[in-house]
Amino acid sequence: RRARQHRSQTAVATPAHLSQLVMKSSLKSSLVSRSALLRSLALGTVFTATRRPAIAAYTIVPTGSVRDKTARLAEVEKLYAKTPDDPYAFGEKAQLEYDIRQLEQNTKFVASTREQVRAGSTRFLQRLRVPVDDMREAVQFWREGCGALVLSTRIVDGANVTVVGFGPESLRRDDGAKFALELVESSEPAPMGGDHALQYVQLAMPVFRLSRVMAAGGKIESAYGWTQLTAPGGLPLRVRIDESRRDPFEFVAVRVSAMGAAVEHFTRLGMAAGKPQEGRRLRKNLGLDSLLSSNSLLEEGDAFEPEREIGSVYVGYGDPQSNTGLLLLPPLPGKRPKPSLGAQGQPEPTLRAVGAPPASASASSSSAAREGRRAVLAEAEADRALVRALRHRGTPASAASSSAAARPTA
């Protein structure tokens, strides 16, 4: 905010002015916060668009490899040592240091998940297919409104299929193991929300600008504490601000017709189920002062956290803070959720997981392990095949995403 005020008050800013702004913000804390990084980088991008290579460019979730960013950081540290007052060098150095820390943590998660999938002890919820009627509008919303990346685009049976996410799906990259949306072009998209099975997708992001979202085609319904909106194509979204998520995709909310049977179904697929969501309890202190300070007898909830329906159950693979899961919503009284089905022959919302299902009574754990190893090996082969195909068409290999090719699913 101070940077924007400074730019509005003067037409020309000197490096000294910029340095003062950056250094004042950095002295507030010895640890460089996400907001400090954004401010310092914003100053750099306003006054020079091409001074630094894209390796240090800001993304919602750090992307790239630890090796490449470490090599670049060594170069920037030398430059910063010579010109410590250069705000551009300071901004890139801070961004690279943050990215490397986050990528190192993500690398550990990727390696652990890959080994567990290979051993057949877990699966990885990887992708949600969503039909859209206007691919250009949908891609514009996710790229410009939400800051997602286009991972791949291809034509399947005459329809445009584009995958977007906040990093690659691959279990073999430092920035991988990210959930993705597969946008499928459809003349009659399947209905979502309302009384249909697919209710909404919840995201937890460090940055979410309403002005960009609206300019990119998002329809805002409410934005008090957290944002409720509809993406182009009809997908309902809930977005909250959170700087700690490894992957912004938090969970997919699905309305079920029978909670007990649904929980049993997903736990058989290897998912762990949490406790049913409880309602807010009566406040413990109901004295006069307490009653005068609030208009409710119930405990106050977190205004920045979307409330979950009473009785809803979260199911997923692994730690909910690091993985995308499912939120099972209880059936509405007297209503049966309608399936989110499109017109005859049109694509429908579909979830995809990588890895073998858990061993059943008729299948040994060794067979599950074999299936897990096949999934990981097939993913590696798909990566190599995609790179070869892109090189054959003359597309740089760096533009390829390992999530574009089909992978084993169950």
Steps between C-alpha positions, in 0.01 A plus 500: 500500500782741584661424167177576310453826695858599422452435128175701496668801660797526266546426132866403530645292781874481563685182600561659841129543557437140397778375723355684800156351441638148468736524797234649730264217423772238547609637840160421650595135528820300478309235311399602149123455479299424189356852501847655521607295200198617305569864580865484406428314178219737412747789513734315267236408246361852478826660394659221301316216334795310355788565734494156661444158343175313558665255740421737789156602376225494762240225483222417748693188603878483438578309182819378337789293635714549809817460289413776254388742769807431714727572204317824431513599867880470499512750212256739666686489833818619324306784340334588830838507678623760247181709501313444830278804432367353175131419568487264203786288633340502846163396361635214289724377782208492744273327250761235416572428866129454571448284192793272586371439853152418373628279218725306736197422717296408195779272374484300822123464463532393136766237581297362790178485297675339203645224718166434669320483165769268366463276804122494460439642849323816384360680199516860382187695409623674190234661283139611462346511153260794454304573179494863381307661216759771420862389529644847442300651787578207731876513436502880536329471839743243640811666358430870547247485780648228721864487388489134395728356232399333175657156526391359165262549209398236249214399273312181594220381272471847356468672840753728667632348823712737712650418839560781750656491846748672728783266406559170320318182601813289453639303794851537359555879519605732782187711453271207417221304668248777443127456444366621164178582320444343160281743305312321222324695229128412493199652324276403795703494824377289789317701769684554829403642836138537607347158559758316288772268627803719425451798731818707495880503509677673789838669460738648758730755335756758618371760253150547355415835340130556446556763231697255287251221565207712384693632199578139405135394503447380857155570647540609862211406727647602835839615624489552875801329659504239223370505144217305344484516122425313179766437236424518126335172408294486819747354755423641849808599701583598855830677558669587825836667565772267628876527452582157643338266246731292284234489227216756481243232405365400844208268427210419269159513672253229393140454614423135584171317536608282796791615716575164660516317169707778340758501781526122482547515123788748515672335794501177299689695234769575758388846613502600866180652635490782754237562764161640396487879515336624818290811543609799704453453872344728759736758637646411837482849646142627481542789743352843438823644356537204267141524380532872434816446292339257257161441340534122509489236775728275292876503485631727229648332196796606287379768259786413262418127486199377297264313730449134420157347516413321822550128448742536208799264495843558349663201330837491331843344451772616737524828690211739414744794520710357217244313288177579322207303636124462489242659727190282513191710565199337669178451303243779518176409676252352255736546203726266310800665332479504123804362316710766325438352156523683170302437186530168321859453381629807689787482754411473869686602818743222591764457770828324426749340736847356437595169656347162571193459721572335837536123504163326543416154626566360153815699428823482694699802612778397261265540204408847625870584519550377144215723382650797684839443335331475160326833562826680583691339212219577256504861617872526430452351154213741433732789593763384253245433225351846539838670480586301187168594339542870579855503365376332183248785454768758571366600844766570766522218750492752786141586405385142549313383804528144613130498585387528138528133411255243625596311813377180659185560698273294717 
